[in-house]
Amino acid sequence: MTAMKTGKPFYLLIGCLLLQSNLLSQEKETTGDAFTNLVWSDEFDGEGPIDSEKWFHQTQLPPGGSWWGGIIQHYTDREANTFVKDGYLNLVAKKEKFRDQGVKKEYTSARLNSKFAFTYGKVEVRAKLPEGIGTWPAIWMLNTNIDEDGAYWDEKYGTTKWPNCGEIDIMEHWGKNQDFVSSAVHNGDSFGDKVKNFGEQKIKNASSKFHIYAMEWTKEKIVFSVDGITHFEYNPKVKNKDTWPFDSKYYFLLNIAIEPEIDPSFTESSMVVDYIRVFQ
């Protein structure tokens, strides 16, 4: 009897400890704490053009000759607009007359698609942003199934129009609001200028100092932060094809757009990227 009285609490304690350990393990898997294995990166070492094994220049104009959102630049594949130097990727927006695909524009820039795509993980991008009213840099992601002529993944996988394909904006910055960056998700339920799923953060020196823009993506939620400070978490109560098209593979886009209200005195500015890393 004595052995039973002393043994029962002991086994209950062991059982509780095992249960707690299992719960902690499950929590680790769903909160992103387990995203420690580096699975893909670009450290932008070397000099010259971008790594064509990792990146694709998206330059094809949409029907009508203008990019969506009223932006007015040409995206080019020239080294004048994208190059690697001193361990950094430089995406350069320029004021210059440039004709391509039969259309003449007054500004050029670059829009890169990654040839890598993944589902769930943690992304870190260390970057310094361009400046100037009318500049619109972004670090973002699209579903590989997007039906968009000229995109890297379109020919093989493109079946779904935007916004139903899903979009994850890790970082957007508008030169007219210099001290703020924002993050958002677009889907069939919330998209475009009326997007309701977004958050923003005030940061100093966005264009003169590097900051780490991060995103953690699990089956349950997507969390956005700058320098370790969270400013937005997307975790819809109801997950369906309209609210959660985020169980597929997504790829990166890096670009600088030019808005119609660009400062007339603007001549050139760059988004400089130190690295982009994906952990799972």
C-alpha positions as CSV (number, residue, x, y, z in Angstrom):
1,M,0.0,0.0,0.0
2,T,2.8,2.4,0.8
3,A,4.5,1.7,-2.5
4,M,1.2,2.4,-4.3
5,K,0.7,5.7,-2.5
6,T,4.1,7.0,-3.2
7,G,4.2,5.6,-6.8
8,K,1.0,7.1,-8.1
9,P,2.0,10.8,-7.7
10,F,5.3,9.9,-9.2
11,Y,3.8,8.5,-12.3
12,L,1.3,11.3,-12.5
13,L,4.2,13.8,-12.4
14,I,6.0,11.9,-15.1
15,G,2.9,11.9,-17.2
16,C,2.3,15.6,-16.7
17,L,5.9,16.4,-17.7
18,L,5.6,14.3,-20.8
19,L,2.4,16.0,-21.8
20,Q,3.9,19.4,-21.2
21,S,6.9,18.5,-23.3
22,N,4.6,17.4,-26.1
23,L,2.6,20.6,-26.0
24,L,5.7,22.7,-26.0
25,S,7.0,20.8,-29.0
26,Q,3.7,21.3,-30.8
27,E,3.8,25.0,-29.9
28,K,7.3,25.3,-31.2
29,E,6.2,23.9,-34.6
30,T,3.3,26.3,-35.0
31,T,4.8,29.6,-33.7
32,G,7.8,29.6,-36.0
33,D,10.3,28.9,-33.3
34,A,11.4,25.9,-35.2
35,F,12.4,27.9,-38.3
36,T,16.1,27.7,-37.7
37,N,17.3,25.7,-40.8
38,L,18.6,28.0,-43.6
39,V,17.1,26.5,-46.8
40,W,17.7,29.3,-49.3
41,S,19.5,32.7,-49.4
42,D,21.3,35.2,-51.5
43,E,24.1,37.1,-49.8
44,F,24.8,39.1,-53.0
45,D,28.5,38.4,-52.9
46,G,30.6,39.2,-56.0
47,E,30.4,42.0,-58.5
48,G,28.3,42.6,-61.6
49,P,24.9,41.2,-62.7
50,I,22.5,39.4,-60.5
51,D,22.7,35.6,-60.1
52,S,20.5,34.3,-63.0
53,E,20.2,30.9,-61.3
54,K,18.3,32.6,-58.5
55,W,16.5,35.6,-60.1
56,F,14.5,36.5,-63.2
57,H,13.9,40.0,-64.5
58,Q,10.2,40.6,-65.1
59,T,10.0,43.2,-67.8
60,Q,7.0,42.4,-69.9
61,L,4.4,45.1,-69.9
62,P,0.8,44.2,-69.0
63,P,-1.9,44.6,-71.8
64,G,-2.2,48.3,-72.6
65,G,1.4,49.2,-71.9
66,S,1.1,50.3,-68.3
67,W,1.7,48.5,-65.0
68,W,-1.1,48.1,-62.5
69,G,-1.7,50.8,-59.9
70,G,-0.9,53.6,-62.4
71,I,2.9,53.3,-61.9
72,I,4.8,54.8,-64.8
73,Q,8.2,53.2,-65.0
74,H,9.7,50.6,-67.4
75,Y,11.2,47.6,-65.6
76,T,14.5,46.6,-67.4
77,D,17.0,43.8,-67.2
78,R,20.0,46.2,-67.6
79,E,22.8,46.4,-65.1
80,A,22.1,50.1,-64.9
81,N,19.0,49.1,-62.9
82,T,20.2,46.0,-61.1
83,F,23.7,45.1,-60.1
84,V,25.7,43.5,-57.3
85,K,28.6,45.5,-55.8
86,D,30.6,45.3,-52.5
87,G,28.3,42.5,-51.3
88,Y,25.0,44.3,-51.9
89,L,22.2,44.1,-54.4
90,N,21.4,47.5,-55.9
91,L,18.0,48.1,-57.5
92,V,18.1,51.5,-59.1
93,A,15.2,53.7,-60.1
94,K,16.2,56.4,-62.7
95,K,14.7,59.3,-64.4
96,E,15.6,58.7,-68.1
97,K,13.8,58.4,-71.4
98,F,13.5,54.7,-72.3
99,R,11.6,52.9,-75.0
100,D,10.8,49.2,-74.8
101,Q,8.1,47.1,-76.3
102,G,7.0,50.0,-78.4
103,V,6.3,52.2,-75.4
104,K,8.3,55.2,-74.3
105,K,8.5,56.1,-70.6
106,E,10.4,58.7,-68.5
107,Y,11.6,56.4,-65.7
108,T,13.3,53.0,-65.4
109,S,13.6,50.5,-62.5
110,A,13.7,46.8,-61.9
111,R,11.4,44.0,-60.8
112,L,12.9,40.7,-59.8
113,N,11.2,37.3,-59.4
114,S,12.9,34.6,-57.4
115,K,13.3,31.2,-59.0
116,F,12.9,29.7,-55.5
117,A,9.5,29.2,-54.0
118,F,8.4,27.7,-50.7
119,T,5.5,27.1,-48.2
120,Y,5.9,28.2,-44.6
121,G,9.0,29.5,-43.0
122,K,10.7,32.6,-41.8
123,V,12.1,35.3,-44.1
124,E,14.7,37.9,-43.2
125,V,15.7,40.7,-45.6
126,R,18.2,43.3,-44.6
127,A,17.7,46.4,-46.7
128,K,18.0,50.1,-47.1
129,L,15.2,51.9,-49.0
130,P,15.2,54.5,-51.7
131,E,14.0,58.0,-51.0
132,G,12.0,60.6,-52.9
133,I,8.3,61.4,-53.1
134,G,6.7,59.1,-55.6
135,T,9.1,56.1,-55.1
136,W,7.4,52.9,-54.0
137,P,9.8,50.0,-53.2
138,A,8.5,46.6,-52.1
139,I,9.7,43.3,-50.8
140,W,6.8,40.9,-51.4
141,M,5.6,37.5,-52.4
142,L,3.1,36.0,-54.9
143,N,1.6,32.5,-55.3
144,T,3.3,30.6,-58.1
145,N,-0.1,29.9,-59.5
146,I,-0.7,33.6,-60.4
147,D,-1.9,34.0,-64.0
148,E,0.3,36.9,-65.0
149,D,1.9,37.1,-68.5
150,G,5.7,37.7,-68.2
151,A,6.1,36.4,-64.6
152,Y,8.7,33.7,-64.1
153,W,6.3,31.0,-62.9
154,D,3.3,31.8,-65.1
155,E,3.9,29.6,-68.1
156,K,4.2,26.4,-65.9
157,Y,1.8,27.1,-63.1
158,G,-0.3,30.2,-63.8
159,T,-4.0,29.3,-63.3
160,T,-5.4,32.0,-60.9
161,K,-5.9,35.7,-61.3
162,W,-4.8,38.2,-58.7
163,P,-6.0,38.8,-55.9
164,N,-7.4,35.3,-55.5
165,C,-3.9,33.8,-55.9
166,G,-2.8,35.6,-52.8
167,E,-0.1,38.1,-52.1
168,I,2.1,38.7,-49.1
169,D,3.7,42.1,-48.7
170,I,6.7,41.8,-46.4
171,M,7.6,45.5,-46.8
172,E,6.2,48.4,-48.7
173,H,7.4,52.0,-48.4
174,W,6.1,55.2,-50.0
175,G,8.5,58.1,-50.4
176,K,5.6,60.5,-49.6
177,N,5.4,58.9,-46.1
178,Q,9.1,58.6,-45.4
179,D,9.1,57.4,-41.8
180,F,6.7,54.5,-42.2
181,V,6.8,51.0,-43.7
182,S,3.8,48.7,-44.0
183,S,3.0,45.0,-44.4
184,A,-0.2,43.5,-45.8
185,V,-1.9,40.4,-47.3
186,H,-4.1,40.5,-50.3
187,N,-6.6,37.8,-51.2
188,G,-10.1,37.4,-52.5
189,D,-11.6,38.8,-49.3
190,S,-9.4,41.9,-49.0
191,F,-7.3,43.5,-51.7
192,G,-6.0,46.6,-53.5
193,D,-6.6,50.1,-52.2
194,K,-9.3,48.8,-49.9
195,V,-7.2,46.1,-48.3
196,K,-8.1,45.7,-44.6
197,N,-5.4,43.2,-43.6
198,F,-2.4,45.4,-43.0
199,G,-0.2,47.0,-40.4
200,E,2.5,49.7,-40.3
201,Q,5.5,50.7,-38.2
202,K,7.3,54.0,-37.9
203,I,11.0,53.6,-38.4
204,K,13.8,56.2,-38.5
205,N,16.4,56.3,-41.2
206,A,14.7,53.9,-43.5
207,S,16.7,55.3,-46.4
208,S,20.0,55.9,-44.7
209,K,20.4,52.8,-42.5
210,F,19.8,49.1,-43.0
211,H,16.8,47.4,-41.2
212,I,15.8,43.8,-41.1
213,Y,12.3,43.2,-42.6
214,A,11.0,39.8,-41.5
215,M,8.0,37.5,-41.9
216,E,7.1,34.3,-40.2
217,W,4.5,32.1,-42.0
218,T,2.8,29.0,-40.5
219,K,-0.3,27.0,-41.2
220,E,-2.2,29.3,-38.7
221,K,-0.9,32.8,-39.2
222,I,1.6,35.3,-40.8
223,V,3.5,37.7,-38.6
224,F,5.4,40.7,-39.8
225,S,8.2,42.7,-38.1
226,V,11.0,45.2,-38.5
227,D,14.2,44.8,-36.4
228,G,12.4,42.2,-34.2
229,I,9.4,44.5,-33.5
230,T,6.0,43.0,-34.7
231,H,3.6,45.4,-36.3
232,F,1.1,43.1,-37.9
233,E,-0.3,39.6,-37.5
234,Y,-2.7,38.0,-40.0
235,N,-4.7,35.1,-38.4
236,P,-8.3,35.0,-39.8
237,K,-10.8,33.1,-37.7
238,V,-12.3,31.5,-40.8
239,K,-9.8,30.1,-43.3
240,N,-11.2,29.4,-46.8
241,K,-10.1,30.0,-50.4
242,D,-10.9,33.7,-50.0
243,T,-9.2,34.4,-46.7
244,W,-6.4,31.9,-46.7
245,P,-4.8,31.1,-50.1
246,F,-1.6,30.7,-48.2
247,D,-1.0,27.0,-48.2
248,S,0.8,27.0,-51.6
249,K,4.3,27.8,-52.8
250,Y,5.2,31.5,-53.0
251,Y,8.1,33.3,-54.6
252,F,9.8,36.6,-53.9
253,L,9.5,39.9,-55.8
254,L,11.9,42.9,-55.3
255,N,11.1,46.1,-57.1
256,I,10.9,49.9,-57.1
257,A,7.8,51.4,-58.7
258,I,7.4,55.0,-59.7
259,E,4.1,56.7,-58.9
260,P,2.7,59.5,-61.2
261,E,3.2,62.1,-58.4
262,I,7.0,61.6,-58.5
263,D,8.9,64.6,-57.4
264,P,10.0,66.5,-60.6
265,S,13.5,66.9,-59.2
266,F,13.9,63.2,-58.7
267,T,16.9,61.8,-60.7
268,E,17.9,58.5,-59.1
269,S,17.6,56.4,-55.9
270,S,18.3,52.8,-54.9
271,M,17.0,50.0,-52.7
272,V,20.1,48.3,-51.4
273,V,19.8,44.7,-50.1
274,D,22.4,43.1,-48.0
275,Y,20.8,39.6,-47.9
276,I,17.6,37.7,-48.2
277,R,17.3,34.4,-46.2
278,V,14.6,31.7,-45.8
279,F,14.5,29.4,-42.7
280,Q,12.3,26.4,-42.2
